[in-house]
Structures are given as C-alpha cells and as structure tokens.
Amino acid sequence: MPRGRRDVDTTLLMALACGAPNEAAAQRAGVSATTVYRRRKDPKFEQQLRRTRAEMVERAAGTLTAATTESIRTLLELQKPSIPPATRLGAARAVIELGTRLRESADLEQRVMDIEQRLNQQNSS
C-alpha cells in the first residue's frame, strides 16, 4: 500500500492512466473515493494525468513500431503461392490498407511539422 502523498498520487496516476474508474483507483491507492475526486479537481494533478497517459501511449506506440518489421515480414510470407488463396487475399488487403494508412500518417505528420516550423518562424520574427 502506498505511503505518503507522493506515493498515493503516483499510484492514483498509474491506475487512472490505465483506465481504472475513480473508485478502483482509490482502492488501489488505499484512499477514499472522495480523495480521488478531490485530486481530480486539482488542475496540476489532471495535467500530470494527461502527461502520464501521453507517455504510456508513446511507449506503446514505440513498442508497436518496433514490432512492425516482423509483422510486415509475416504479411509478406502469407502472400506466397503455397499459402491458401483466402489467406493470401487477406494478407494482400492488409498490406494495401496499412500501407495507405502509413503514407497518409507520414504525410499528415510532415504537414504538421511544416506548419509548426512556419509558426515558429513567424513568432521569432
């Protein structure tokens, strides 16, 4: 069980960031639900919760990105002539769909970076 406010807040942040309802987070941290609701009203706590969630999403995205190469190899293996046609068709569809999404995402990311660069240049002028 957590000791001290810092430990309680850390436990609450992790539980809430992982999607636990306030009551469940309170139970994990060993505090009352009222304490959780009070902490959730604190703008600094909510900001830290948003940061914690964003960090968790970024770590998950990094893990998925690392697994992408192996997943692509698997999809390509599933397109070989020795694989049943229905499986090959599914793999081909997945490759096309994912490739399109990846290109769109990369394009959007580049456009956002260009806009941010222009805004930074305007603000520094």
N, C-alpha and C positions, 0 to 999 in steps of 0.2 A: 504494500500500500504506500502511496506517495507520502513524503514528509515535507512540510513547508510549502509555501505558496508557489514557489518556482516549480517544484516537482508536480504539484497539483495542476498548475497551468500547463506544463508540458504534457502530462497525461491527458488532460482535457483536450488540448490542441490535437494531439495524435488521434484520440478517439473520434472527435468531431470531424477531423480532416478525412478520416477513413469512412465517414458516413454514419457513425453511431448517432442515434437520437439523443437529445439532451439528457434524458433520464438514464440511459445506458452509459453515457459518458460520465455522468455524476457517480454512478455506481462503480465504474472502473477507477475513478479518481478518489473514491472514498469520501465524497462530499454530497450535500443535498442537491436536489434538482434546482432549488431556489438559488443556490450558489452559482450553478451553471447559467441560469437565466440572467443573474446579475452580471456575471462576467461577460456574457454575450452582448450586454448593453454597453460595454466599455469599447469605444472606437479603436483603442490600441490593441485590445485583445482580438477584435474582429479583423483588424488589419493583419495581425500575426497569423490568425487562422487562414486568411486568404493566401498569405505568403507560404504557409505550411502546405496548403492544398496545391498551390502552384509548383512548389518544389517536388512534391510527390508525383504530380503529373509529368513534370520534366524528367524525373528519374525513370518513370515508367516508359516514357517516350524514348529515352535513351536505350533502355533495355530492348524495346521493340525494334528500334533502329539497328541495334547490334544483331538481332536475330533475322533481319531482313534478307541478308545474303543467303543464308541457309534456306530460308523459305522460298526464295526465287529459284534456287537450285532444285528444290523439291518440285515446284511447279513445272520447271523445265523437264525434269525426269518423268513427270506424269504425262508429258506430251509425246513421249517416244512411241514409235509404231507398235511396240509389243504390249502397250497398255490398252485396256478395253476402250473402245471409242467413246462411250459416255463419260468416262473419267478424263480422257484427253480433251473432250469438248469442255468440260467443267474447268479444267486447268487453263485452257486457252482463254475462256471467258474471264477467268480470274486475272490472268496476266494482262489482258487488254484493259479491264476495268481498273485494276490497280495502277497500271502504267499511266492511264489517263488521269487518274486522281493525283498521282505523284507529280505529273507535269503541271497540272493546274495549281497544286500546292506550291511548287517551286516558283511558278510564275507569279502567284499572289505574294509570296514572300519577297521576291525581288521587287515587285511594285511597291510594297510597303516600305522596304528599305530605301528605295528611290525617293519616296515621299518624305520619309524621316530625314534623309540627307538634305533635301531641299528646304525643309522646315528649319533644320539646324543652321543651314547657310543663311537663311533669311533672318533668323534670330541673332546670329553673330554679326550681322551687318549693321 
